């Protein structure tokens, strides 16, 4: 098993010109952020303010 200390030692021994490549590789391993999709909203002028929409849908 590789430990953080061992990885840090290896990075410390690397020449400076390779550090940028290592950084890009590590940055590429990160999981992508989720993109929130916007959905269209409708202007209903308060029609559904005081009712239980879910209950009315199942009537």
PDBQT receptor file of N, H, CA, C and O in Angstrom, charges set to zero:
ATOM      1  N   UNK A   1       0.842  -1.179   0.000  1.00  0.00    +0.000 N 
ATOM      2  CA  UNK A   1       0.000   0.000   0.000  1.00  0.00    +0.000 C 
ATOM      3  C   UNK A   1       0.886   1.241   0.000  1.00  0.00    +0.000 C 
ATOM      4  O   UNK A   1       1.874   1.308   0.732  1.00  0.00    +0.000 OA
ATOM      5  N   UNK A   2       0.528   2.213  -0.820  1.00  0.00    +0.000 N 
ATOM      6  H   UNK A   2      -0.274   2.158  -1.414  1.00  0.00    +0.000 HD
ATOM      7  CA  UNK A   2       1.292   3.449  -0.923  1.00  0.00    +0.000 C 
ATOM      8  C   UNK A   2       0.728   4.457   0.069  1.00  0.00    +0.000 C 
ATOM      9  O   UNK A   2      -0.486   4.640   0.165  1.00  0.00    +0.000 OA
ATOM     10  N   UNK A   3       1.617   5.101   0.798  1.00  0.00    +0.000 N 
ATOM     11  H   UNK A   3       2.603   4.952   0.720  1.00  0.00    +0.000 HD
ATOM     12  CA  UNK A   3       1.179   6.087   1.780  1.00  0.00    +0.000 C 
ATOM     13  C   UNK A   3       1.434   7.497   1.262  1.00  0.00    +0.000 C 
ATOM     14  O   UNK A   3       2.196   7.698   0.317  1.00  0.00    +0.000 OA
ATOM     15  N   UNK A   4       0.796   8.453   1.884  1.00  0.00    +0.000 N 
ATOM     16  H   UNK A   4       0.176   8.290   2.651  1.00  0.00    +0.000 HD
ATOM     17  CA  UNK A   4       0.970   9.848   1.487  1.00  0.00    +0.000 C 
ATOM     18  C   UNK A   4       2.419  10.295   1.644  1.00  0.00    +0.000 C 
ATOM     19  O   UNK A   4       2.947  11.025   0.805  1.00  0.00    +0.000 OA
ATOM     20  N   UNK A   5       3.048   9.857   2.710  1.00  0.00    +0.000 N 
ATOM     21  H   UNK A   5       2.619   9.264   3.392  1.00  0.00    +0.000 HD
ATOM     22  CA  UNK A   5       4.436  10.253   2.958  1.00  0.00    +0.000 C 
ATOM     23  C   UNK A   5       5.349   9.769   1.836  1.00  0.00    +0.000 C 
ATOM     24  O   UNK A   5       6.244  10.492   1.398  1.00  0.00    +0.000 OA
ATOM     25  N   UNK A   6       5.115   8.548   1.377  1.00  0.00    +0.000 N 
ATOM     26  H   UNK A   6       4.388   7.961   1.732  1.00  0.00    +0.000 HD
ATOM     27  CA  UNK A   6       5.939   7.996   0.299  1.00  0.00    +0.000 C 
ATOM     28  C   UNK A   6       5.728   8.786  -1.002  1.00  0.00    +0.000 C 
ATOM     29  O   UNK A   6       6.682   9.064  -1.727  1.00  0.00    +0.000 OA
ATOM     30  N   UNK A   7       4.485   9.137  -1.282  1.00  0.00    +0.000 N 
ATOM     31  H   UNK A   7       3.709   8.910  -0.693  1.00  0.00    +0.000 HD
ATOM     32  CA  UNK A   7       4.184   9.930  -2.477  1.00  0.00    +0.000 C 
ATOM     33  C   UNK A   7       4.819  11.308  -2.368  1.00  0.00    +0.000 C 
ATOM     34  O   UNK A   7       5.383  11.812  -3.339  1.00  0.00    +0.000 OA
ATOM     35  N   UNK A   8       4.730  11.919  -1.195  1.00  0.00    +0.000 N 
ATOM     36  H   UNK A   8       4.271  11.509  -0.406  1.00  0.00    +0.000 HD
ATOM     37  CA  UNK A   8       5.322  13.238  -0.988  1.00  0.00    +0.000 C 
ATOM     38  C   UNK A   8       6.836  13.198  -1.184  1.00  0.00    +0.000 C 
ATOM     39  O   UNK A   8       7.410  14.112  -1.775  1.00  0.00    +0.000 OA
ATOM     40  N   UNK A   9       7.481  12.145  -0.691  1.00  0.00    +0.000 N 
ATOM     41  H   UNK A   9       7.014  11.402  -0.211  1.00  0.00    +0.000 HD
ATOM     42  CA  UNK A   9       8.931  12.015  -0.870  1.00  0.00    +0.000 C 
ATOM     43  C   UNK A   9       9.300  11.912  -2.346  1.00  0.00    +0.000 C 
ATOM     44  O   UNK A   9      10.272  12.519  -2.796  1.00  0.00    +0.000 OA
ATOM     45  N   UNK A  10       8.516  11.138  -3.096  1.00  0.00    +0.000 N 
ATOM     46  H   UNK A  10       7.726  10.645  -2.731  1.00  0.00    +0.000 HD
ATOM     47  CA  UNK A  10       8.782  10.987  -4.522  1.00  0.00    +0.000 C 
ATOM     48  C   UNK A  10       8.601  12.313  -5.257  1.00  0.00    +0.000 C 
ATOM     49  O   UNK A  10       9.386  12.645  -6.146  1.00  0.00    +0.000 OA
ATOM     50  N   UNK A  11       7.580  13.059  -4.892  1.00  0.00    +0.000 N 
ATOM     51  H   UNK A  11       6.943  12.789  -4.170  1.00  0.00    +0.000 HD
ATOM     52  CA  UNK A  11       7.346  14.368  -5.527  1.00  0.00    +0.000 C 
ATOM     53  C   UNK A  11       8.464  15.336  -5.177  1.00  0.00    +0.000 C 
ATOM     54  O   UNK A  11       8.885  16.119  -6.028  1.00  0.00    +0.000 OA
ATOM     55  N   UNK A  12       8.952  15.298  -3.945  1.00  0.00    +0.000 N 
ATOM     56  H   UNK A  12       8.609  14.662  -3.254  1.00  0.00    +0.000 HD
ATOM     57  CA  UNK A  12      10.046  16.176  -3.532  1.00  0.00    +0.000 C 
ATOM     58  C   UNK A  12      11.329  15.889  -4.313  1.00  0.00    +0.000 C 
ATOM     59  O   UNK A  12      12.132  16.795  -4.533  1.00  0.00    +0.000 OA
ATOM     60  N   UNK A  13      11.526  14.659  -4.726  1.00  0.00    +0.000 N 
ATOM     61  H   UNK A  13      10.874  13.923  -4.547  1.00  0.00    +0.000 HD
ATOM     62  CA  UNK A  13      12.729  14.285  -5.473  1.00  0.00    +0.000 C 
ATOM     63  C   UNK A  13      12.624  14.601  -6.974  1.00  0.00    +0.000 C 
ATOM     64  O   UNK A  13      13.632  14.575  -7.680  1.00  0.00    +0.000 OA
ATOM     65  N   UNK A  14      11.433  14.893  -7.455  1.00  0.00    +0.000 N 
ATOM     66  H   UNK A  14      10.614  14.914  -6.882  1.00  0.00    +0.000 HD
ATOM     67  CA  UNK A  14      11.240  15.133  -8.891  1.00  0.00    +0.000 C 
ATOM     68  C   UNK A  14      11.812  16.478  -9.308  1.00  0.00    +0.000 C 
ATOM     69  O   UNK A  14      11.857  17.415  -8.511  1.00  0.00    +0.000 OA
ATOM     70  N   UNK A  15      12.255  16.574 -10.572  1.00  0.00    +0.000 N 
ATOM     71  H   UNK A  15      12.218  15.813 -11.220  1.00  0.00    +0.000 HD
ATOM     72  CA  UNK A  15      12.696  17.871 -11.076  1.00  0.00    +0.000 C 
ATOM     73  C   UNK A  15      11.487  18.807 -11.248  1.00  0.00    +0.000 C 
ATOM     74  O   UNK A  15      10.360  18.355 -11.449  1.00  0.00    +0.000 OA
ATOM     75  N   UNK A  16      11.746  20.101 -11.165  1.00  0.00    +0.000 N 
ATOM     76  H   UNK A  16      12.662  20.468 -11.002  1.00  0.00    +0.000 HD
ATOM     77  CA  UNK A  16      10.662  21.082 -11.192  1.00  0.00    +0.000 C 
ATOM     78  C   UNK A  16       9.872  21.072 -12.498  1.00  0.00    +0.000 C 
ATOM     79  O   UNK A  16       8.680  21.380 -12.497  1.00  0.00    +0.000 OA
ATOM     80  N   UNK A  17      10.514  20.722 -13.609  1.00  0.00    +0.000 N 
ATOM     81  H   UNK A  17      11.482  20.472 -13.610  1.00  0.00    +0.000 HD
ATOM     82  CA  UNK A  17       9.790  20.752 -14.880  1.00  0.00    +0.000 C 
ATOM     83  C   UNK A  17       8.731  19.647 -14.983  1.00  0.00    +0.000 C 
ATOM     84  O   UNK A  17       7.808  19.760 -15.790  1.00  0.00    +0.000 OA
ATOM     85  N   UNK A  18       8.848  18.593 -14.188  1.00  0.00    +0.000 N 
ATOM     86  H   UNK A  18       9.598  18.502 -13.532  1.00  0.00    +0.000 HD
ATOM     87  CA  UNK A  18       7.852  17.528 -14.198  1.00  0.00    +0.000 C 
ATOM     88  C   UNK A  18       6.696  17.776 -13.232  1.00  0.00    +0.000 C 
ATOM     89  O   UNK A  18       5.664  17.111 -13.318  1.00  0.00    +0.000 OA
ATOM     90  N   UNK A  19       6.861  18.718 -12.321  1.00  0.00    +0.000 N 
ATOM     91  H   UNK A  19       7.699  19.258 -12.251  1.00  0.00    +0.000 HD
ATOM     92  CA  UNK A  19       5.817  18.965 -11.316  1.00  0.00    +0.000 C 
ATOM     93  C   UNK A  19       4.519  19.447 -11.950  1.00  0.00    +0.000 C 
ATOM     94  O   UNK A  19       3.433  19.125 -11.467  1.00  0.00    +0.000 OA
ATOM     95  N   UNK A  20       4.626  20.214 -13.022  1.00  0.00    +0.000 N 
ATOM     96  H   UNK A  20       5.508  20.476 -13.414  1.00  0.00    +0.000 HD
ATOM     97  CA  UNK A  20       3.414  20.702 -13.687  1.00  0.00    +0.000 C 
ATOM     98  C   UNK A  20       2.629  19.529 -14.283  1.00  0.00    +0.000 C 
ATOM     99  O   UNK A  20       1.400  19.514 -14.215  1.00  0.00    +0.000 OA
ATOM    100  N   UNK A  21       3.314  18.565 -14.857  1.00  0.00    +0.000 N 
ATOM    101  H   UNK A  21       4.312  18.577 -14.913  1.00  0.00    +0.000 HD
ATOM    102  CA  UNK A  21       2.651  17.386 -15.412  1.00  0.00    +0.000 C 
ATOM    103  C   UNK A  21       1.966  16.574 -14.311  1.00  0.00    +0.000 C 
ATOM    104  O   UNK A  21       0.852  16.080 -14.488  1.00  0.00    +0.000 OA
ATOM    105  N   UNK A  22       2.645  16.447 -13.183  1.00  0.00    +0.000 N 
ATOM    106  H   UNK A  22       3.549  16.849 -13.038  1.00  0.00    +0.000 HD
ATOM    107  CA  UNK A  22       2.064  15.715 -12.049  1.00  0.00    +0.000 C 
ATOM    108  C   UNK A  22       0.815  16.422 -11.559  1.00  0.00    +0.000 C 
ATOM    109  O   UNK A  22      -0.196  15.782 -11.268  1.00  0.00    +0.000 OA
ATOM    110  N   UNK A  23       0.885  17.749 -11.468  1.00  0.00    +0.000 N 
ATOM    111  H   UNK A  23       1.706  18.269 -11.704  1.00  0.00    +0.000 HD
ATOM    112  CA  UNK A  23      -0.268  18.527 -11.008  1.00  0.00    +0.000 C 
ATOM    113  C   UNK A  23      -1.443  18.358 -11.972  1.00  0.00    +0.000 C 
ATOM    114  O   UNK A  23      -2.579  18.183 -11.532  1.00  0.00    +0.000 OA
ATOM    115  N   UNK A  24      -1.185  18.407 -13.267  1.00  0.00    +0.000 N 
ATOM    116  H   UNK A  24      -0.262  18.550 -13.625  1.00  0.00    +0.000 HD
ATOM    117  CA  UNK A  24      -2.266  18.241 -14.251  1.00  0.00    +0.000 C 
ATOM    118  C   UNK A  24      -2.871  16.851 -14.154  1.00  0.00    +0.000 C 
ATOM    119  O   UNK A  24      -4.085  16.691 -14.284  1.00  0.00    +0.000 OA
ATOM    120  N   UNK A  25      -2.038  15.845 -13.927  1.00  0.00    +0.000 N 
ATOM    121  H   UNK A  25      -1.052  15.975 -13.821  1.00  0.00    +0.000 HD
ATOM    122  CA  UNK A  25      -2.540  14.479 -13.776  1.00  0.00    +0.000 C 
ATOM    123  C   UNK A  25      -3.440  14.362 -12.546  1.00  0.00    +0.000 C 
ATOM    124  O   UNK A  25      -4.529  13.793 -12.617  1.00  0.00    +0.000 OA
ATOM    125  N   UNK A  26      -2.980  14.901 -11.426  1.00  0.00    +0.000 N 
ATOM    126  H   UNK A  26      -2.096  15.363 -11.368  1.00  0.00    +0.000 HD
ATOM    127  CA  UNK A  26      -3.775  14.836 -10.190  1.00  0.00    +0.000 C 
ATOM    128  C   UNK A  26      -5.064  15.630 -10.341  1.00  0.00    +0.000 C 
ATOM    129  O   UNK A  26      -6.114  15.206  -9.859  1.00  0.00    +0.000 OA
ATOM    130  N   UNK A  27      -4.993  16.773 -11.003  1.00  0.00    +0.000 N 
ATOM    131  H   UNK A  27      -4.140  17.117 -11.394  1.00  0.00    +0.000 HD
ATOM    132  CA  UNK A  27      -6.175  17.603 -11.221  1.00  0.00    +0.000 C 
ATOM    133  C   UNK A  27      -7.177  16.867 -12.108  1.00  0.00    +0.000 C 
ATOM    134  O   UNK A  27      -8.385  17.019 -11.929  1.00  0.00    +0.000 OA
ATOM    135  N   UNK A  28      -6.696  16.080 -13.050  1.00  0.00    +0.000 N 
ATOM    136  H   UNK A  28      -5.715  15.956 -13.195  1.00  0.00    +0.000 HD
ATOM    137  CA  UNK A  28      -7.574  15.319 -13.923  1.00  0.00    +0.000 C 
ATOM    138  C   UNK A  28      -8.271  14.167 -13.224  1.00  0.00    +0.000 C 
ATOM    139  O   UNK A  28      -9.287  13.675 -13.716  1.00  0.00    +0.000 OA
ATOM    140  N   UNK A  29      -7.754  13.731 -12.102  1.00  0.00    +0.000 N 
ATOM    141  H   UNK A  29      -6.929  14.131 -11.703  1.00  0.00    +0.000 HD
ATOM    142  CA  UNK A  29      -8.351  12.624 -11.363  1.00  0.00    +0.000 C 
ATOM    143  C   UNK A  29      -9.573  13.038 -10.555  1.00  0.00    +0.000 C 
ATOM    144  O   UNK A  29     -10.384  12.194 -10.176  1.00  0.00    +0.000 OA
ATOM    145  N   UNK A  30      -9.704  14.322 -10.293  1.00  0.00    +0.000 N 
ATOM    146  H   UNK A  30      -9.044  15.008 -10.601  1.00  0.00    +0.000 HD
ATOM    147  CA  UNK A  30     -10.823  14.801  -9.489  1.00  0.00    +0.000 C 
ATOM    148  C   UNK A  30     -12.128  14.537 -10.219  1.00  0.00    +0.000 C 
ATOM    149  O   UNK A  30     -12.186  14.583 -11.447  1.00  0.00    +0.000 OA
ATOM    150  N   UNK A  31     -13.170  14.262  -9.456  1.00  0.00    +0.000 N 
ATOM    151  H   UNK A  31     -13.124  14.225  -8.458  1.00  0.00    +0.000 HD
ATOM    152  CA  UNK A  31     -14.473  14.019 -10.070  1.00  0.00    +0.000 C 
ATOM    153  C   UNK A  31     -15.052  15.341 -10.568  1.00  0.00    +0.000 C 
ATOM    154  O   UNK A  31     -14.889  16.373  -9.917  1.00  0.00    +0.000 OA
ATOM    155  N   UNK A  32     -15.716  15.316 -11.701  1.00  0.00    +0.000 N 
ATOM    156  H   UNK A  32     -15.848  14.478 -12.230  1.00  0.00    +0.000 HD
ATOM    157  CA  UNK A  32     -16.277  16.558 -12.249  1.00  0.00    +0.000 C 
ATOM    158  C   UNK A  32     -17.428  17.054 -11.386  1.00  0.00    +0.000 C 
ATOM    159  O   UNK A  32     -18.151  16.266 -10.776  1.00  0.00    +0.000 OA
ATOM    160  N   UNK A  33     -17.581  18.337 -11.348  1.00  0.00    +0.000 N 
ATOM    161  H   UNK A  33     -16.993  18.977 -11.843  1.00  0.00    +0.000 HD
ATOM    162  CA  UNK A  33     -18.675  18.928 -10.585  1.00  0.00    +0.000 C 
ATOM    163  C   UNK A  33     -19.981  18.685 -11.336  1.00  0.00    +0.000 C 
ATOM    164  O   UNK A  33     -20.018  18.682 -12.567  1.00  0.00    +0.000 OA
ATOM    165  N   UNK A  34     -21.037  18.483 -10.578  1.00  0.00    +0.000 N 
ATOM    166  H   UNK A  34     -21.007  18.485  -9.578  1.00  0.00    +0.000 HD
ATOM    167  CA  UNK A  34     -22.328  18.282 -11.207  1.00  0.00    +0.000 C 
ATOM    168  C   UNK A  34     -22.861  19.609 -11.709  1.00  0.00    +0.000 C 
ATOM    169  O   UNK A  34     -22.772  20.630 -11.027  1.00  0.00    +0.000 OA
ATOM    170  N   UNK A  35     -23.404  19.580 -12.882  1.00  0.00    +0.000 N 
ATOM    171  H   UNK A  35     -23.477  18.751 -13.435  1.00  0.00    +0.000 HD
ATOM    172  CA  UNK A  35     -23.954  20.787 -13.486  1.00  0.00    +0.000 C 
ATOM    173  C   UNK A  35     -25.453  20.788 -13.240  1.00  0.00    +0.000 C 
ATOM    174  O   UNK A  35     -26.162  19.853 -13.613  1.00  0.00    +0.000 OA
ATOM    175  N   UNK A  36     -25.914  21.839 -12.615  1.00  0.00    +0.000 N 
ATOM    176  H   UNK A  36     -25.338  22.598 -12.312  1.00  0.00    +0.000 HD
ATOM    177  CA  UNK A  36     -27.333  21.949 -12.348  1.00  0.00    +0.000 C 
ATOM    178  C   UNK A  36     -28.019  22.511 -13.587  1.00  0.00    +0.000 C 
ATOM    179  O   UNK A  36     -27.630  23.554 -14.114  1.00  0.00    +0.000 OA
ATOM    180  N   UNK A  37     -29.035  21.806 -14.036  1.00  0.00    +0.000 N 
ATOM    181  H   UNK A  37     -29.351  20.959 -13.609  1.00  0.00    +0.000 HD
ATOM    182  CA  UNK A  37     -29.793  22.268 -15.192  1.00  0.00    +0.000 C 
ATOM    183  C   UNK A  37     -30.919  23.159 -14.709  1.00  0.00    +0.000 C 
ATOM    184  O   UNK A  37     -31.625  22.839 -13.752  1.00  0.00    +0.000 OA
ATOM    185  N   UNK A  38     -31.070  24.267 -15.381  1.00  0.00    +0.000 N 
ATOM    186  H   UNK A  38     -30.497  24.527 -16.158  1.00  0.00    +0.000 HD
ATOM    187  CA  UNK A  38     -32.167  25.166 -15.044  1.00  0.00    +0.000 C 
ATOM    188  C   UNK A  38     -33.421  24.660 -15.742  1.00  0.00    +0.000 C 
ATOM    189  O   UNK A  38     -33.358  24.179 -16.873  1.00  0.00    +0.000 OA
ATOM    190  N   UNK A  39     -34.539  24.769 -15.080  1.00  0.00    +0.000 N 
ATOM    191  H   UNK A  39     -34.591  25.160 -14.161  1.00  0.00    +0.000 HD
ATOM    192  CA  UNK A  39     -35.782  24.362 -15.691  1.00  0.00    +0.000 C 
ATOM    193  C   UNK A  39     -36.685  25.580 -15.820  1.00  0.00    +0.000 C 
ATOM    194  O   UNK A  39     -36.610  26.525 -15.035  1.00  0.00    +0.000 OA
ATOM    195  N   UNK A  40     -37.523  25.528 -16.816  1.00  0.00    +0.000 N 
ATOM    196  H   UNK A  40     -37.584  24.761 -17.454  1.00  0.00    +0.000 HD
ATOM    197  CA  UNK A  40     -38.385  26.660 -17.119  1.00  0.00    +0.000 C 
ATOM    198  C   UNK A  40     -39.448  26.817 -16.037  1.00  0.00    +0.000 C 
ATOM    199  O   UNK A  40     -40.072  25.840 -15.625  1.00  0.00    +0.000 OA
ATOM    200  N   UNK A  41     -39.645  28.019 -15.593  1.00  0.00    +0.000 N 
ATOM    201  H   UNK A  41     -39.138  28.813 -15.928  1.00  0.00    +0.000 HD
ATOM    202  CA  UNK A  41     -40.678  28.297 -14.597  1.00  0.00    +0.000 C 
ATOM    203  C   UNK A  41     -41.812  29.057 -15.266  1.00  0.00    +0.000 C 
ATOM    204  O   UNK A  41     -41.614  29.775 -16.246  1.00  0.00    +0.000 OA
ATOM    205  N   UNK A  42     -42.973  28.884 -14.724  1.00  0.00    +0.000 N 
ATOM    206  H   UNK A  42     -43.134  28.301 -13.928  1.00  0.00    +0.000 HD
ATOM    207  CA  UNK A  42     -44.152  29.543 -15.267  1.00  0.00    +0.000 C 
ATOM    208  C   UNK A  42     -44.685  30.542 -14.251  1.00  0.00    +0.000 C 
ATOM    209  O   UNK A  42     -44.610  30.319 -13.043  1.00  0.00    +0.000 OA
ATOM    210  N   UNK A  43     -45.218  31.632 -14.750  1.00  0.00    +0.000 N 
ATOM    211  H   UNK A  43     -45.279  31.813 -15.732  1.00  0.00    +0.000 HD
ATOM    212  CA  UNK A  43     -45.813  32.640 -13.874  1.00  0.00    +0.000 C 
ATOM    213  C   UNK A  43     -47.296  32.316 -13.736  1.00  0.00    +0.000 C 
ATOM    214  O   UNK A  43     -48.076  32.545 -14.659  1.00  0.00    +0.000 OA
ATOM    215  N   UNK A  44     -47.673  31.791 -12.599  1.00  0.00    +0.000 N 
ATOM    216  H   UNK A  44     -47.039  31.604 -11.849  1.00  0.00    +0.000 HD
ATOM    217  CA  UNK A  44     -49.045  31.350 -12.376  1.00  0.00    +0.000 C 
ATOM    218  C   UNK A  44     -49.839  32.334 -11.523  1.00  0.00    +0.000 C 
ATOM    219  O   UNK A  44     -51.005  32.083 -11.218  1.00  0.00    +0.000 OA
ATOM    220  N   UNK A  45     -49.240  33.418 -11.144  1.00  0.00    +0.000 N 
ATOM    221  H   UNK A  45     -48.293  33.621 -11.391  1.00  0.00    +0.000 HD
ATOM    222  CA  UNK A  45     -49.899  34.518 -10.429  1.00  0.00    +0.000 C 
ATOM    223  C   UNK A  45     -50.609  34.049  -9.156  1.00  0.00    +0.000 C 
ATOM    224  O   UNK A  45     -51.728  34.479  -8.877  1.00  0.00    +0.000 OA
ATOM    225  N   UNK A  46     -49.967  33.172  -8.388  1.00  0.00    +0.000 N 
ATOM    226  H   UNK A  46     -49.058  32.822  -8.614  1.00  0.00    +0.000 HD
ATOM    227  CA  UNK A  46     -50.492  32.778  -7.096  1.00  0.00    +0.000 C 
ATOM    228  C   UNK A  46     -51.622  31.779  -7.126  1.00  0.00    +0.000 C 
ATOM    229  O   UNK A  46     -52.276  31.585  -6.101  1.00  0.00    +0.000 OA
ATOM    230  N   UNK A  47     -51.889  31.133  -8.244  1.00  0.00    +0.000 N 
ATOM    231  H   UNK A  47     -51.358  31.291  -9.077  1.00  0.00    +0.000 HD
ATOM    232  CA  UNK A  47     -52.991  30.183  -8.347  1.00  0.00    +0.000 C 
ATOM    233  C   UNK A  47     -52.849  29.031  -7.362  1.00  0.00    +0.000 C 
ATOM    234  O   UNK A  47     -53.846  28.572  -6.805  1.00  0.00    +0.000 OA
ATOM    235  N   UNK A  48     -51.646  28.564  -7.141  1.00  0.00    +0.000 N 
ATOM    236  H   UNK A  48     -50.835  28.937  -7.593  1.00  0.00    +0.000 HD
ATOM    237  CA  UNK A  48     -51.428  27.371  -6.335  1.00  0.00    +0.000 C 
ATOM    238  C   UNK A  48     -50.769  27.671  -4.993  1.00  0.00    +0.000 C 
ATOM    239  O   UNK A  48     -50.149  26.786  -4.402  1.00  0.00    +0.000 OA
ATOM    240  N   UNK A  49     -50.891  28.888  -4.508  1.00  0.00    +0.000 N 
ATOM    241  H   UNK A  49     -51.395  29.606  -4.987  1.00  0.00    +0.000 HD
ATOM    242  CA  UNK A  49     -50.256  29.261  -3.259  1.00  0.00    +0.000 C 
ATOM    243  C   UNK A  49     -50.851  28.550  -2.046  1.00  0.00    +0.000 C 
ATOM    244  O   UNK A  49     -50.108  28.097  -1.175  1.00  0.00    +0.000 OA
ATOM    245  N   UNK A  50     -52.147  28.447  -1.975  1.00  0.00    +0.000 N 
ATOM    246  H   UNK A  50     -52.750  28.815  -2.682  1.00  0.00    +0.000 HD
ATOM    247  CA  UNK A  50     -52.801  27.941  -0.759  1.00  0.00    +0.000 C 
ATOM    248  C   UNK A  50     -53.413  26.559  -0.930  1.00  0.00    +0.000 C 
ATOM    249  O   UNK A  50     -54.301  26.193  -0.160  1.00  0.00    +0.000 OA
ATOM    250  N   UNK A  51     -52.969  25.774  -1.916  1.00  0.00    +0.000 N 
ATOM    251  H   UNK A  51     -52.248  26.071  -2.541  1.00  0.00    +0.000 HD
ATOM    252  CA  UNK A  51     -53.516  24.436  -2.082  1.00  0.00    +0.000 C 
ATOM    253  C   UNK A  51     -52.384  23.411  -2.074  1.00  0.00    +0.000 C 
ATOM    254  O   UNK A  51     -51.227  23.739  -2.335  1.00  0.00    +0.000 OA
ATOM    255  N   UNK A  52     -52.741  22.174  -1.770  1.00  0.00    +0.000 N 
ATOM    256  H   UNK A  52     -53.681  21.907  -1.558  1.00  0.00    +0.000 HD
ATOM    257  CA  UNK A  52     -51.785  21.075  -1.814  1.00  0.00    +0.000 C 
ATOM    258  C   UNK A  52     -51.801  20.534  -3.241  1.00  0.00    +0.000 C 
ATOM    259  O   UNK A  52     -52.715  19.793  -3.607  1.00  0.00    +0.000 OA
ATOM    260  N   UNK A  53     -50.824  20.884  -4.038  1.00  0.00    +0.000 N 
ATOM    261  H   UNK A  53     -50.082  21.485  -3.741  1.00  0.00    +0.000 HD
ATOM    262  CA  UNK A  53     -50.786  20.547  -5.451  1.00  0.00    +0.000 C 
ATOM    263  C   UNK A  53     -50.744  19.033  -5.649  1.00  0.00    +0.000 C 
ATOM    264  O   UNK A  53     -51.399  18.511  -6.551  1.00  0.00    +0.000 OA
ATOM    265  N   UNK A  54     -49.993  18.336  -4.831  1.00  0.00    +0.000 N 
ATOM    266  H   UNK A  54     -49.460  18.760  -4.098  1.00  0.00    +0.000 HD
ATOM    267  CA  UNK A  54     -49.875  16.880  -4.960  1.00  0.00    +0.000 C 
ATOM    268  C   UNK A  54     -51.235  16.214  -4.709  1.00  0.00    +0.000 C 
ATOM    269  O   UNK A  54     -51.621  15.291  -5.427  1.00  0.00    +0.000 OA
ATOM    270  N   UNK A  55     -51.945  16.683  -3.703  1.00  0.00    +0.000 N 
ATOM    271  H   UNK A  55     -51.632  17.433  -3.120  1.00  0.00    +0.000 HD
ATOM    272  CA  UNK A  55     -53.252  16.124  -3.388  1.00  0.00    +0.000 C 
ATOM    273  C   UNK A  55     -54.242  16.389  -4.520  1.00  0.00    +0.000 C 
ATOM    274  O   UNK A  55     -55.018  15.511  -4.897  1.00  0.00    +0.000 OA
ATOM    275  N   UNK A  56     -54.207  17.588  -5.048  1.00  0.00    +0.000 N 
ATOM    276  H   UNK A  56     -53.576  18.301  -4.742  1.00  0.00    +0.000 HD
ATOM    277  CA  UNK A  56     -55.119  17.946  -6.148  1.00  0.00    +0.000 C 
ATOM    278  C   UNK A  56     -54.793  17.155  -7.419  1.00  0.00    +0.000 C 
ATOM    279  O   UNK A  56     -55.699  16.855  -8.196  1.00  0.00    +0.000 OA
ATOM    280  N   UNK A  57     -53.546  16.819  -7.642  1.00  0.00    +0.000 N 
ATOM    281  H   UNK A  57     -52.810  17.063  -7.011  1.00  0.00    +0.000 HD
ATOM    282  CA  UNK A  57     -53.164  16.090  -8.844  1.00  0.00    +0.000 C 
ATOM    283  C   UNK A  57     -53.717  14.673  -8.836  1.00  0.00    +0.000 C 
ATOM    284  O   UNK A  57     -54.000  14.116  -9.897  1.00  0.00    +0.000 OA
ATOM    285  N   UNK A  58     -53.874  14.079  -7.656  1.00  0.00    +0.000 N 
ATOM    286  H   UNK A  58     -53.644  14.530  -6.794  1.00  0.00    +0.000 HD
ATOM    287  CA  UNK A  58     -54.355  12.709  -7.559  1.00  0.00    +0.000 C 
ATOM    288  C   UNK A  58     -55.866  12.615  -7.421  1.00  0.00    +0.000 C 
ATOM    289  O   UNK A  58     -56.394  11.516  -7.249  1.00  0.00    +0.000 OA
ATOM    290  N   UNK A  59     -56.569  13.723  -7.491  1.00  0.00    +0.000 N 
ATOM    291  H   UNK A  59     -56.141  14.615  -7.631  1.00  0.00    +0.000 HD
ATOM    292  CA  UNK A  59     -58.042  13.697  -7.391  1.00  0.00    +0.000 C 
ATOM    293  C   UNK A  59     -58.646  13.268  -8.692  1.00  0.00    +0.000 C 
ATOM    294  O   UNK A  59     -59.869  13.185  -8.806  1.00  0.00    +0.000 OA
TER     295      UNK A  59
